[in-house]
Amino acid sequence: MNIIIDGNNLAHRCYWISEKQEEKLTTEDGINTGCVYVFLNSIKSLMKGFNTKNVYVCWDKKLTYP
């Protein structure tokens, strides 16, 4: 079984989840890395739930106008 993930949607959701956490994950410079942590944990949870090793994350292309 393969899983295809909408990366933009999941990243957006993970960003707001990480912003609401009481204990924020940040680098020494104060850069928020909680979104990446939540994103990877979400993918790990989906892999475990669907019992698969094949995951594809698709990203939207930035629209450009003439």
Secondary structure, DSSP 8 states (H G I E B T S, - for coil): -EEEEEHHHHHHHHHHHHHH-SS--B-TT--B-HHHHHHHHHHHHHHHHHT-SEEEEE--------
